[in-house]
C-alpha cells in the first residue's frame, strides 16, 4: 500500500475565497480532498461560516487529530448536527476523564457478547420481515432495513416498542440521520422527530427508574442506573440522550446495507464469491463498502492543548476539520481508490489512522465510535442474507447517489421485487465453507 508523504512546509496554503461555505455545500464529500490536491498539501486554511478553519486529510492528519486530549468536539460541529446526532451532555461532547468514564459505559454495553446478541436479534427480525417480502410486488430495501434495525435495537436495549409504533419510530431515527448534514426541510424534519424520540425515551428512563426489576440489566437499564464520577445519576434528559446514542447508530447501519446492496448489484462476481463461502470475503466486502461509499464526510475538533504539526503551531481554540471520506479515498493510502475492490483488504494490517469510516485512533482511549464493531457485525449479517439467503430482482431505478448530499443515499433507496428464498444448495455450500474458514 502506498505510504503517506510528509508535508514539509511551515504554514498551510490558504484559500483565496473570503468564505468557502457555499463551496462546501456545493461539493460536499469532495470539498477538502479537492483542495488538498490543488494545493499539493495535507492541509489548508479557509473560512466556513466566516470562521477560520484548518482542513486536513490523510493518515498523518488523522494521527494528529486523534492524539489523546488534544481536541474537544465542543463548538467544532454545527449545532444542528450536534442536536441530531449527539446532543449536549452526550459522551461525544465530553473531554478528559469525564469522556473516558462515560466511554467505558458504552464499551461495556457493546462488548463481544452484547454484539453477538444484537446480531442474533437482528437476524430474527430480518427473517421475520423477509417472510412477508414475497407477497409484495416491490419494496424499498432501505426503509425495510431501517425498521428491522429499529426493532432489533429496541429489543436488544430493553426499550419497549409496540407493533403499531415500530415503523413510526424507525422513521424518527431515520429523519435524524437524514437531516444531520442538511439545511431546510430535511433538517426541520429531523429536528421535529428528534423531539418526539427524546420524549419517548425519557419516559422509558423514568419507568426503569421507578421499578426494581430485571429491566435494570438491559442496556437502557444500565444507562438509567449509570453513576457519574461524582456518584450522581445522569438526569433524565441526558440518560435519554445516551440511550438514543445507542439506538440511532444501529438504525444508521441501514445506509450501509443499502450501499452494500448497490455493490452486490453493480459487482455480481462478488455475490458468487460470497455464495461460495470464500474465506474472509464477507469481512473484506463489508470493509470495502464502508471505505468506498459515503457515510460521515468529516469530523471537527477545537484545540484544547497547544501543539505543533508539520511545522505549524496549533493554538487553543483553533478549529480543525478532518476529512474522513477523503482519507478513505486518499490515493497515497489506497491504490485506485475510485474502484470498488474488497480484495484490497486481504493484506490490510488494520491501522488506526488510514481506514477511518467511523473515526480513527483507539476506541478505548479516543473519540473513535464505540459502535464500529457492532456496525461491522450487523452489516456482515445483512450482506449474508442479501447475497446468500435471498434472491430478488432489481427493477429499473435511479441508483445514483450525490456527493453533495450529506449524508448521501441512492436516489431510489434500492427497490427490489420478486423476492424469494435462495436455492437451498447455495445456502448449504456457503454455510459449509464458512464453517471450514
C-alpha positions in Angstrom: 0.0 0.0 0.0 1.5 3.4 -0.9 2.9 5.4 2.0 1.8 8.9 3.1 4.1 11.7 2.1 5.2 14.2 4.8 4.2 17.8 4.3 7.3 19.9 5.0 6.0 23.4 4.8 5.9 25.7 7.9 2.4 27.0 7.1 -0.5 25.7 5.2 -1.8 27.1 1.9 -4.8 29.4 2.2 -7.9 29.5 0.1 -8.3 32.9 -1.7 -12.1 33.0 -1.2 -13.4 35.1 1.6 -15.6 32.2 2.7 -15.9 28.6 1.4 -19.3 27.7 2.9 -21.1 27.7 -0.4 -18.3 25.7 -2.0 -18.6 23.1 0.8 -22.3 22.8 0.3 -21.8 22.5 -3.5 -19.0 19.9 -3.4 -19.9 18.0 -0.2 -17.7 15.0 0.5 -15.1 16.1 -2.1 -14.6 19.6 -0.7 -11.5 19.0 1.4 -9.8 16.5 -0.9 -10.1 18.6 -4.0 -8.3 21.5 -2.3 -5.6 19.3 -0.7 -4.8 18.1 -4.2 -4.9 21.6 -5.7 -2.5 22.8 -3.0 -0.4 19.7 -3.0 -0.8 19.7 0.8 -2.2 17.6 3.5 -3.9 20.6 4.9 -5.1 24.1 4.0 -6.8 27.1 5.7 -10.1 28.6 4.8 -13.2 30.1 6.3 -16.5 28.4 6.9 -19.4 30.5 8.1 -16.8 33.3 8.3 -14.8 31.4 10.9 -11.2 30.3 10.2 -10.7 26.6 9.9 -7.9 24.2 9.1 -9.0 21.3 6.9 -6.8 18.2 6.7 -6.8 14.7 5.2 -4.7 11.6 5.3 -3.2 9.1 7.8 -0.8 11.6 9.4 -3.6 14.1 9.7 -5.8 11.5 11.4 -3.0 10.6 13.8 -2.6 14.3 14.6 -6.3 14.8 15.1 -6.9 11.7 17.3 -3.9 12.3 19.6 -5.4 11.9 23.1 -6.7 15.1 24.9 -5.7 17.3 22.0 -9.1 18.3 20.7 -12.6 18.8 22.0 -15.8 18.3 20.0 -17.5 21.2 21.7 -18.0 24.1 19.3 -16.5 22.1 16.5 -19.6 20.8 14.9 -22.7 22.8 13.6 -25.3 23.0 16.4 -27.9 21.4 14.1 -25.7 18.3 13.6 -24.9 18.1 17.4 -28.6 18.3 18.1 -29.5 15.4 15.7 -26.5 13.1 16.1 -25.1 13.7 19.6 -26.8 16.4 21.7 -25.4 18.4 24.6 -24.2 16.3 27.6 -23.5 13.2 25.5 -20.3 11.2 25.5 -19.0 12.8 22.4 -19.3 16.2 24.0 -17.2 15.3 27.0 -13.4 15.5 27.4 -10.7 14.1 29.5 -11.6 11.8 32.4 -15.3 12.6 32.1 -15.2 11.3 28.5 -13.2 8.2 29.4 -15.6 7.4 32.3 -18.7 7.7 30.0 -16.9 5.9 27.2 -16.4 2.9 29.4 -20.1 2.6 29.8 -20.6 2.2 26.1 -17.6 -0.2 25.7 -19.2 -2.3 28.4 -22.6 -2.2 26.7 -21.0 -3.1 23.3 -18.7 -5.9 24.2 -18.4 -9.1 22.2 -21.3 -10.9 23.9 -23.6 -7.9 23.5 -22.8 -7.6 19.8 -23.5 -11.3 19.3 -26.8 -10.9 21.0 -27.7 -7.9 18.9 -26.8 -9.7 15.7 -28.9 -12.7 16.7 -31.9 -10.4 17.4 -31.4 -8.5 14.1 -31.4 -11.8 12.1 -34.6 -12.9 13.8 -36.2 -9.6 12.9 -34.8 -9.7 9.4 -36.0 -13.2 8.7 -39.5 -12.5 10.1 -39.8 -9.5 7.8 -38.3 -11.3 4.8 -41.1 -13.9 5.1 -43.5 -11.2 4.0 -41.5 -9.8 1.2 -42.5 -12.4 -1.5 -46.1 -11.2 -1.1 -45.1 -7.6 -2.1 -44.8 -6.6 -5.7 -41.8 -4.4 -4.8 -40.3 -2.9 -1.7 -37.8 -0.2 -0.8 -34.9 -2.0 0.9 -33.6 1.0 2.8 -36.9 1.6 4.5 -37.4 -2.0 5.4 -33.9 -2.4 6.9 -34.4 0.8 9.0 -37.4 -0.7 10.5 -35.7 -4.1 11.1 -32.8 -2.4 12.8 -35.1 -0.2 14.9 -37.0 -3.3 16.1 -33.7 -5.1 16.8 -32.1 -2.2 18.6 -35.1 -1.7 20.9 -35.4 -5.4 21.7 -31.7 -5.6 22.4 -31.6 -2.4 24.5 -34.7 -3.2 26.6 -36.8 -0.3 25.1 -40.5 -1.2 24.8 -41.7 -0.9 21.2 -45.2 -1.9 20.3 -46.0 -3.4 16.9 -48.1 -0.4 15.7 -45.4 2.2 16.6 -42.3 0.4 15.1 -42.4 1.9 11.7 -43.0 5.4 13.0 -40.1 5.1 15.5 -37.9 3.8 12.7 -38.8 6.9 10.6 -37.9 9.2 13.6 -34.4 7.7 13.8 -34.1 7.8 10.0 -35.1 11.5 9.9 -32.4 12.4 12.5 -29.8 10.6 10.4 -31.0 12.1 7.1 -31.2 15.6 8.5 -27.8 15.8 10.2 -25.9 17.3 7.4 -28.8 19.2 5.8 -30.4 22.6 5.7 -34.1 23.3 5.1 -36.8 20.7 5.1 -34.6 17.7 5.9 -33.1 19.5 8.9 -36.5 20.6 10.2 -38.0 17.2 9.8 -35.1 15.6 11.7 -35.4 18.2 14.5 -39.1 17.7 14.9 -38.7 13.9 15.0 -35.8 14.2 17.5 -38.1 15.9 20.0 -40.6 13.1 19.7 -37.9 10.5 20.3 -36.5 12.3 23.3 -39.9 12.5 24.9 -40.4 8.8 24.3 -37.1 7.6 25.7 -37.2 10.0 28.7 -40.5 8.2 29.6 -38.7 4.9 29.3 -35.9 6.1 31.6 -38.4 7.3 34.2 -40.2 4.0 34.0 -37.0 2.0 34.5 -36.0 4.2 37.5 -39.4 3.7 39.1 -39.2 0.0 39.1 -37.0 -2.6 40.8 -36.9 -5.1 38.1 -34.7 -7.1 35.7 -35.0 -4.2 33.3 -32.0 -2.7 35.0 -29.8 -5.3 33.4 -30.7 -4.2 29.9 -28.6 -1.6 28.1 -31.3 1.0 28.7 -31.4 0.0 32.3 -27.6 0.2 32.7 -27.7 3.7 31.3 -30.6 4.7 33.6 -28.6 3.5 36.6 -25.2 4.8 35.5 -23.3 6.8 38.0 -21.1 9.8 37.1 -17.7 10.2 38.6 -19.2 12.2 41.5 -21.6 9.4 42.2 -24.8 11.1 40.9 -27.2 9.6 38.3 -27.5 11.1 34.9 -30.5 13.4 34.7 -33.5 12.0 32.7 -32.7 14.1 29.6 -29.0 13.1 29.5 -29.8 9.4 30.1 -32.3 9.6 27.3 -29.7 11.2 25.0 -27.3 8.3 25.7 -29.9 5.7 25.0 -30.7 7.4 21.7 -27.0 7.5 21.0 -27.0 3.7 21.5 -30.1 3.1 19.3 -29.7 5.6 16.4 -26.3 4.4 15.1 -27.8 0.9 14.9 -30.6 2.2 12.7 -28.0 4.2 10.7 -26.4 0.9 9.5 -29.3 0.7 7.1 -27.5 3.2 4.9 -24.5 0.9 4.6 -26.8 -2.1 4.0 -28.4 -0.1 1.1 -25.0 0.7 -0.3 -24.0 -2.9 0.1 -27.0 -3.9 -2.0 -25.9 -1.5 -4.7 -22.4 -3.0 -4.6 -23.8 -6.6 -5.0 -25.9 -5.4 -7.9 -23.1 -3.5 -9.6 -20.5 -6.2 -9.0 -22.3 -9.6 -9.2 -19.0 -11.5 -9.2 -18.7 -10.8 -5.5 -22.1 -12.2 -4.9 -20.9 -15.5 -6.4 -17.8 -15.5 -4.2 -19.9 -14.8 -1.1 -22.2 -17.6 -2.0 -19.2 -19.9 -2.4 -18.2 -19.1 1.2 -14.7 -17.8 0.2 -12.7 -17.2 3.4 -12.6 -13.6 4.6 -14.7 -12.5 1.6 -17.6 -11.3 3.7 -15.5 -9.3 6.1 -13.4 -7.8 3.2 -16.6 -6.9 1.3 -18.0 -5.2 4.3 -14.8 -3.2 4.9 -14.8 -2.1 1.2 -18.4 -1.0 1.5 -17.5 1.2 4.5 -14.4 2.6 2.7 -15.9 3.2 -0.7 -19.3 4.6 -0.1 -20.1 7.9 1.5 -21.2 7.9 5.2 -19.7 10.5 7.6 -18.0 13.2 5.4 -15.7 14.8 8.1 -15.3 15.4 11.8 -14.4 18.6 13.6 -12.5 19.5 16.7 -11.3 22.5 18.6 -7.8 22.6 20.1 -7.7 22.3 23.8 -3.9 21.8 24.3 -1.5 23.7 22.0 0.8 21.5 19.8 2.9 21.6 16.7 2.3 19.6 13.5 4.1 19.9 10.2 5.9 23.0 11.5 2.8 24.9 12.3 1.7 25.7 15.8 -1.9 25.0 16.7 -3.3 27.2 19.4 -6.1 26.6 21.9 -9.5 27.3 20.3 -8.5 26.7 16.7 -11.0 24.8 14.6 -9.9 21.8 12.6 -11.8 19.6 10.2 -10.5 16.1 9.4 -11.7 14.6 6.1 -12.9 11.1 6.8 -14.3 10.3 3.3 -11.2 11.8 1.7 -8.8 9.8 3.9 -10.6 6.7 2.9 -10.1 7.7 -0.8 -6.6 9.1 -0.4 -4.5 7.8 -3.4 -1.4 7.9 -1.2 -3.0 5.2 1.1 -5.3 3.3 -1.3 -4.3 2.0 -4.7 -7.0 3.0 -7.2 -9.3 4.3 -4.5 -12.1 5.1 -7.0 -12.5 1.3 -7.6 -14.7 -0.9 -5.5 -12.3 -3.7 -4.6 -12.7 -5.8 -1.5 -9.5 -7.7 -2.3 -7.5 -4.6 -1.2 -8.2 -5.7 2.4 -6.5 -9.1 2.0 -3.2 -7.8 3.3 -4.5 -4.8 5.2 -2.9 -4.6 8.6 -5.6 -2.7 10.5 -4.1 0.7 11.0 -5.9 3.1 13.4 -5.5 6.0 11.0 -5.8 5.0 7.3 -9.3 3.4 7.4 -11.5 5.8 9.4 -15.1 5.4 8.2 -16.2 5.9 11.8 -13.2 7.9 13.1 -9.6 7.0 14.0 -7.5 6.2 17.0 -8.1 3.8 19.8 -11.7 3.2 20.6 -11.0 2.8 24.3 -8.9 6.0 24.6 -10.0 8.4 21.9 -13.3 9.6 20.3 -13.4 6.7 17.8 -17.0 5.4 17.6 -17.7 2.5 20.0 -20.4 1.4 17.6 -17.9 0.5 14.9 -17.7 -3.2 15.7 -21.5 -3.6 16.1 -21.9 -1.8 12.7 -19.5 -4.2 11.1 -21.2 -7.3 12.6 -24.7 -6.1 11.6 -23.5 -5.3 8.1 -21.9 -8.7 7.7 -25.1 -10.4 8.8 -27.2 -8.3 6.4 -24.9 -8.9 3.5 -25.0 -12.6 4.2 -28.8 -12.5 4.0 -28.8 -10.5 0.8 -26.1 -12.4 -1.0 -26.8 -16.0 0.2 -30.2 -16.3 1.7 -32.3 -14.4 -0.7 -32.9 -14.0 -4.4 -34.6 -10.9 -5.9 -34.8 -8.7 -8.9 -33.7 -5.1 -9.2 -36.2 -3.2 -11.4 -35.0 -0.1 -13.4 -34.5 2.8 -10.9 -32.1 5.6 -10.1 -29.2 4.1 -8.1 -27.1 7.2 -8.3 -26.0 9.0 -5.1 -24.9 12.6 -4.8 -21.7 13.5 -3.1 -23.1 17.0 -2.3 -25.9 15.4 -0.3 -24.8 14.7 3.3 -25.4 12.1 4.3 -25.7 10.5 0.9 -28.1 7.7 -0.2 -29.0 6.1 -3.5 -31.9 8.2 -5.0 -34.2 5.2 -5.2 -33.1 3.8 -1.8 -32.8 0.4 -3.6 -36.1 -1.1 -4.8 -36.3 -4.8 -5.1 -39.0 -7.1 -6.4 -39.9 -10.8 -6.8 -38.1 -11.6 -3.5 -37.8 -15.3 -2.8 -35.6 -17.7 -0.7 -32.3 -18.6 -2.4 -31.6 -22.1 -3.7 -31.0 -24.4 -0.8 -27.8 -25.8 -2.2 -26.3 -22.3 -2.4 -27.1 -21.7 1.2 -25.7 -25.0 2.3 -22.5 -24.6 0.4 -21.9 -21.1 1.9 -22.6 -22.5 5.3 -20.1 -25.4 4.9 -17.4 -23.1 3.6 -18.0 -20.6 6.4 -17.7 -23.4 8.9 -14.3 -24.5 7.5 -12.9 -20.9 7.2 
